[in-house]
Amino acid sequence: MTSPRPPHRRTARRLPAALAGVTAGVLAAGLAAAPAHAGSDPAAPLGTLARTAGHARFEPGPCPRTADPIPALKDAHCGTLTVPEKRHGHGEGRGRRITLAVAIIPAATKRHPGDPIVWLAGGPGDDAVSEIPMALDGGLNRDRDLIFMSQRGTYSAAPELTCVNVDRFNARALGLVSDAPSTGRLHVRETRECRDRVVARGADPSAYDDTESAADLADLRKALGIRQWNVFGISYGTDLALQYMRLHPEGIRSVGIDGVLPPSLAGGAVTWKAAREGFDGIFEACADQPACNTRYPHLKTTFERLVVALEARPVTTTVPVPGRPAPVKVVIDGGTLVNWLTSASHLAEGVPRSIDELAHGNPRRIAEQLAGGKYSPAALGRTSHGLVYGVFCREWTPYESQEDIVRGGRRAFPSFPRSLLANAPQLAWLHDDCSAWDVPPADPSVRDRTYSDIPTLVLSGGFDAQTAPSNGAYVGRTLSRSTVVTVPYVAHVVFAASKCAQTMTVSFFDRPTAPDTGCLAGLRPPVFEIGT
């Protein structure tokens, strides 16, 4: 579930990821390939030799073009992995072929050249290559090569299945009542247009899911000639990592997952649970801080009262957005306020003040954050909605009813009206969208829990309102050699924001059964802003 972006930059409909990718475009032509048998040279740097493994082939080549500069790519070894679009139903993998971009960042030192780390991006729909800066900022390449492969359908893959019409509508929809049936109809219309675009590119919408992506990872390891590697997944990438562990455990030395989304629970109900846990983490931290509690008493009650009141009578305002000639309209209803706080958990210091200002009739701070996120260039044209809906509509909605979502919302927020509960945070109109997407359900085994003795580091954030902190303990119960850690006072994807989490993660890959968690004892809550 994607990885975190501050709300003034982006408030995503899907499970957000830390970084978005680049504009759409297929990869540049690959360099001339070495013979397939050349991959047997153990002295060659990783990713510099061509190799075939079953129906998959890795070819060295230029690094993918990115929307934002990534200086580390100048020293990377890059190429493409070519795989079947669908491994079953087309002559056992002999049908249409697709290509996935691969970028390998060399280790800062060469202490562990034999077991690199492969990074699984958030989303679904984000591209791993765009998350290279986050991995390097956290020191993950200290002594291991890092491998980034664009998941099928993402912007540096071919075909790329982005749909900028959906992104543009999500921005315009800030001026609509979020839970109104008319808004739902417009949203589904954009989803249907997106599906038409995906099909027009020759893609099979049913081939973009976790099962195929897990097989892509297994093929990549073999095609690169790697005996064993380590896996690190963030947000939605944890869902994929758990599926990969279950389906293709061979060759995996250890796994780190951060911001945990269990495949067996994925859907709207667990998203309501996440919102409850993450919101309460912030409310309790404010209550424990004398200055915050004095200035903003009963913050939880104030927020929930606002949600109910705004769902009945929304507030409308206009705010400027950098780069746009005129202010944009923002309607804040109950659902919009819940979605705002889900993302604003990344900027927890300002949350109490923003809620208080709204309660006193000033929606400007919240509206500016919402508009700044939706209208940001980073929110347009970088998400693979073909992969988003492939995962949601094949793996989630067939195994969770609309009533399941409502019941999950009511358990978490009993005071909220049904009109709001039907649309889980950042998953509005999910079942209607999936009816329009029209793909068959994945095999029921996709909802199985992962049982494994692979050493696993399970990380959650105490302020995580996107993937419930309690999800960590849930998955840990079936991972017999797991270390389960909740990092307090941090929102979704702790590796992106916590030096302590980065230290633990790097130490874990050195000692997978005994990571260094000593830094947890020194963590302190944020100092909340106090308005005048």
Buried (B, 14 or more C-beta within 10 A) or exposed (E): BBBBBBBBBBBBBBBBBBBBBBBBBBBBEBEEBBEBEBBEEEEBEBBBBBBBBBBBBBBBBBBBBBBEEBEBBEEBBBBBBBBBBBBEEBEEBEBEBBBBBBBBBBBBEEEBBBBBBBBBBBBBBBBBBBBBBBBBEBBBBBBBBBBBBBBBBBBBBBBBBBBBBBBBBBBBBBEBBBBBEEBBEBBBEBBBBBBEBBEEEEBBBBBBBBBBBBBBBBBBBBBBBBEEBBBBBBBBBBBBBBBBBBBBBEBBBBBBBBBBBBBBBBBBBBBBBBBBBBBBBBBBBBBEBEEBBEBBEEBBEBBBEBBBBBBEEBBEBBBEBEEEEEEBBBBBBBBBBBBBBBBBBBBBEBBBBBBBBBBEEBBBBBBBBBBBBBBBBBBBBBBBBBBBBBBBBBBBBBBBBBEBBBBBBBEBBEEBBEBBBBBBBBBBBBBBBBBBBEBEBBEEEBBBBBEBEBBBBBBBBBBBBBBBBBBBBBBBEBBEEBBBBBBBBBBBBBBBBBEBBBBBBBBBBBEBEEBBBEBBEEBEBBEBBBBE
